[in-house]
Amino acid sequence: MSAGFEAAHAVLQAEVDAGRLAGVSCATLRHGELIDSFSTGLADREAGLPIRPDTIHRAFSNTKLFTTVLVLMLAERGHWQLDDAVKRWMPAFGAVRVLRRGATTLDDTEPLQSDITIRQLITHTSGLAHGVFDPDGLLYKAYFATGVRGYQTTLAEQMDLLAPLPLSSQPGTQWEYALGIDVLARLCEIATGQTFGDALQTHILGPLGLVDTGFVLRPDQVPRLAALYKGDLLDPMKPGLERLDTTPWPDAYVKPVPRQSGAGGLVSTQADMLALLRQLMPGQPSALLQPATLAAMFVDQLPAHLCVQFPVPGAIPSLGFGLGGAVVRRASSLEPTGAVGELQWGGLAGTHWFINPVNGLAGVVMCQRHFGFWHPFWFAYKRQLYAAAGH
């Protein structure tokens, strides 16, 4: 195991040596079998604790994969179809309005042209915004002012705050990374009659034995929670890390809070993430989803003129979006040829996952660097990984 992956490991080691990562681990599967595993650096620099496969990480947006899988499971069980309108379960979303282009106030709106669907929530085409990446925007300010992005409200209460606010665009017309995954989490609560955390436990975490994934740590788990560090947000290649002990809020994951965010609230480990990925590889036995549903996850749901995009780095035409993550449409400066067809995403602190049904590869990279999502090391690592795997 791990023979030939030295160049991929060297990418990660260089980040630790340069002081851009405190520690990082990775693991790769081929057709469900572990073919590479590597850990280097520290989970907690101040305490001198090494990073390990059982280190617990703030999953942030890796949470979205768990949420999407639960939504798909409930669809298979007849609770809904993906093109159903959300207003069927939450009528307030049928009366939402849409900001006019160039609007300077929240009341400069127009009516909905079509209803928000469950599929649009999954694929970030619902017209909802995120409230993180555009600090000068109207909805950024509104999400924080109203408590939409807070943690002291339940999902049900969050929906009551979110539904009166306008959308940033008409549903289905734009791709914008959004809080729609929290709306999905609330739908799961309505369908199951459970809190979102309990629904995840019943349908995914418990059946797969994911004992280190959840919203709140048990006391015996706390020592394994990695410290979170901040790099330079404007210059991601600049060395130097600052410890963050109160991010995303004081005592996060140690003390329970009302919000169980489907968009970003879980902690998890490398081992638990791998166990989930094994269930999502088409052609492999799955205790979670039927073959047709698994296949659909990897289908680009976006029309050709839409793509993944962020304020930085802008539009990325080589990336579409499937059911749960970005789909690599074609090779680019970011993605090697072997990654075409891959489904992948990551979390704010650098927990990344990918699944490639074309060549049977899947894997994770786990670190705790804020901001670590799509940091340059991730793409450099993947280029070497695919080269090592013969793709």
N, C-alpha and C positions, 0 to 999 in steps of 0.2 A: 504493500500500500504506500502511496505517496511518491513512488519512483517517477521521475520526470517532471514533477511539479515544483522543482526548486526555483525556477524563475518566477513563478506565481508567488511563492512564499517570499522571495526576495523583495517583491514590490511592497508587501506588507511590512517586512522587516525594516525596509528603508524608511517607511513612515514612522515607525517607532523610534528608530535611531535618530531621525531628524527632529523628533519632538512634536510631530504633528498628531500622533496617536499615542495614548498612554499604553494601550494594549489592544490586540485584535486576534480573533480566531476565525478560522474558515473550515468548511467541510464541503466535500463534493460527493454526490451520488451518481452512479451510472446504472440505470434500470433498477433503482432502488437499493443498490449495494454501495456501501461506503468505499470510495477509491482514494480519498485524500482527506487528511485532517491535519491542521496545523494551528498552533497557538504561540503567541509571542508577546512579551511585554506584561504590563501590570493592569489588573482590574482596579486597583486602588494604589496610586503612587505613594501617597502619604503613609499608608499602612504597610506597603511593600508586598501586597497580595498579588500573586501571579494570575493572569487571566487563564481560564480553563473552559473546557466544553460545558461545564455545569455552572459557569458564571451566569448570574441573572442580569438581564439587560432591560432597560426601558425600551419597549418595542415601538412606541409612538406609531407611525403609520404602517408598520407591519401588522398592526391590529386590523387594518382594513381587509386583509386576506381572510382572517377568521370570520369577520362579519359577512363578507361576501359569500363564503362557503355556507354559512348558516342560512343566509337568504336563499341560496340555491337549493339547499336541502329542504327548506320549507316549501319552496316552489314545487319540488318533486312530490311532496306530500299533499299537494292540492290547496295550500293556503292562498296562493296567488299565481298569476302568470307575470312574466317580466314586463310585459307591455301594459299591465293594468295601471290605472291612474291612482296616484297616492291618495287622492281625496276620498277614495272609497273607504279608507280606514281613518284618515285625518282630514275631515271636510274643510278645515281652515286653509289647507293648501290648494283648494279649488278656487279660492277668492284672492290669492296672492296677485300682486301687480308687478310690473316690470319697469325698471328704470329706463327712461328714454336715453338714447345715445347723447352723450355730452351733458347729462343731467348734473346740476350743481346742488340740488337739494333732494331729499328723500321723497318728497311728494311730487316730483316731476316724473310721472309714471304713465304707462299705458296698460291696457288690459292684456291678460294672457291670450295668446293666439292658439295654444294647445295646452292640455294638462300635463303636469309633471308625471312621468312614469317611473316605475321601479328600475327599469333598465337604465334610464337616464341618471338616476341616483348612483347606480353602480359605476357608470362610465364617465361621471363628472360632466355630463351635458345637460343637467337639470336647470341651469341658470342660477343656481345657488353659488355663493362665493365662499372663500375660505377664511378670510379675516386675519391673515398673517403676512401675506406677500405684498400687499399694497397699502402701506401705512398711511398714505395720503388719501386713500379712497373713502368714499361715502360709507360703503358697507363695512369696511374695516373699522371705522370709528363707531358705527352703529352696533356691530357685533360686540364690541367691548363695552360700549356704554350701556347696553341693555342686559349684559350678562350672558349672551349667547355663547361666548367663548369662555365663560367662567367654569368653575367646577363645583359650585355650591348649590346647583339645582339638579334635579333628576332629569332623565331624558324627556319625560312627559312635560315637565316645566320648561325645559329648553325649547321644545316644539312650540309651546305657547308664546315664547319670546321670539322665535324665528319666523313663524308663519305671518305675522303682521308686517314684516319687513319686505321690501321689494326684492325681486330677483335682479341679477346684473345683466341678464340677457334672456331672450325668449327660449323656452325649453327646446333642446335639440339643435340649436343654431351655433353654439360655441362649445369648445372644450375649456373648462376652467376648473382647476383643482378646488374641491369644495367640501363643505360640511354635510353633503348629502349622505355620507356614510353614517352619520349620527341619526339621520332620519330613518335609515334602514334599520339601525339598532332599535329604535323605538317601534318600528313595524314588527320586529321580532318579538318585542315584549307584548305587543297587542295580540299577535298570533298565538303565542305560547302561554300567555297568562303568567309569565315569570319575569323577574328582573332580567336584564340582558346578561348579566354575569351568570345567573342561574341557568339561563337558556344555553349559553355557551358550555357550561359545565355538563348539562344534561345531554347535549347533542354532539359535542366535539371533544371537549377536554377530558371528560370522564371516560367515554368509549375508547379514546386513543391513549389514555394513561398519561396525559400531559400534566404532570403534577407540579411543574414549575411555571405554569402560565396562568395568569389571573390578574385581578385588579388590585388586590391587597396581599402583601406578603405575610406568611406565618412568622412568628418570632424566630423559628429555627432557620428560616430562609434569609433573614435580613443580612447576616454576615456575607452572603454570596452576591448581594446586589452591588454591581460595579459602580464606582464613582463616575460622575458625569463631568466632563471637561469642555471648556469652550476654546475654540481656536479663533483666529482672525476672520471675521465674516467677510471682509472686503478683499482679503488676500489669503485664500485657502491654503496656499503653499508656504505661508510664513510659519516658521517654527514657533513653538510656545503654546502652552496650555494653561488655562485658568480653571480651577476647580469651581463647580457650581453645586452648592449644597441645598439650595432652595428652589431648584428648577425641576419640574414646571410649577411647583408650589411647595411650601414647607411641609415636611413629613409625607410627601407624595409616595404612594405605594406602601407606606408603613401604617398609616391610619386611613380608614375608609372615608370616602367622601360621597356625596349624593350622586355625582355624575359618573356613570359607567360608559365612557365614550367608545362607541364603535369605530370612530375615526382614529383614535390614538391613545387609548387608556391602558393597554395591557403591559405587563412585563412577561418576558419569556427567556428561554435559553436556546443555545445552539441545538441541543438534543431534541427539545420540543418542536422547534421549527422544522428540523429534518423529518420528524415523525409526521408532521402535517404534510410536508412536501411529498413524502412517499405516497400519501393517499391521493395526491392530485396529479400524478403522472399518468397520462393516457396509456392504456395497454397494460397497466399494472393493477392488481386487485385493489379495490377501494371499499372501505367500510362506510364511506361518507356519501359518495355521489355515483350516479349511474354513468355508464360510458358516454352516452350522448351529451350529458351535462358537462362532463369533463372536457370533451372535445370542444364544446361551445365556449369554454373559458378562454381558449387560445385563439378564437376568431376575432379579428379586428372589428370592433363594433362601430368605428367611426367612418363617415364618408371620406373619400380621398382628399377633400379640401380641408379637412380638420385633422389636427394632430396634437400631441402633447405639447404644452407650452407653459412657460413661466416668465415672469418679468425678467429674470436672468436665468437661462441664456436666451430667452425668446422662444420662437417656434422651433420645434424639432421634427421636421417632416418625416424622418426615418422611423418615428415612433407613433404608432396608433395606440388604441386602448382596447383591451378585452374585458372579460368579466373577472376583475380582480387585480389587474395590473397593466402596465404598458406592454404592447406587442411590438417586437422588433420587425419592422416592415422590410428593411433592407440594410445592408452594411453601410457604415458611415464612419466619420472620424471618431465617433464614440464607440460604435459596436463593430466587432469583427464579423466576417462572413459567416462563421460558424454559429453566431448568435441569432441569425434570421429565424423567425418563428418562435422565439423565446418569449415567455411571459415573465415580467420582473417588476419589482418595486422595492421600496425601502422606507426606513424611518428617519426621522429628523436627526437622531444621534448615530446614524451610520449602521443600522442593522438592515442588511440587504438580503434579498432572496431572489432566486431565479429558477425557472423550470423550462426545459427545452424538449418538447415532444419529438422533434426531428431527430435528435441524436441520443435521446434518453438521459441527458445530463440534467442535474438539479443541484442546487447548493445554496449555502448561506455564507455571509461574512458578518461578523458581530463585533462592533466596537461601541464606544460611548463618547463620541465627539460631537459637540454641538457647534456648528452645523455639519453633519456628516453625510447627509443624503446626497448621493451622486457627487461626492467629493471626487477629485481627479483620480485618487487611488483606486476607486471602485472600477472605473473603466480600464485603467492600466492593469489591474489584477485580472479582470475578465479576459483581456487580450491574451495574457500569458496562460491563463487557465485553458482557454480554448485551443491554444497552440499545443499545450501539453497533452490535451485529450485527443489530439489528432484532428482538430477541426479549425 
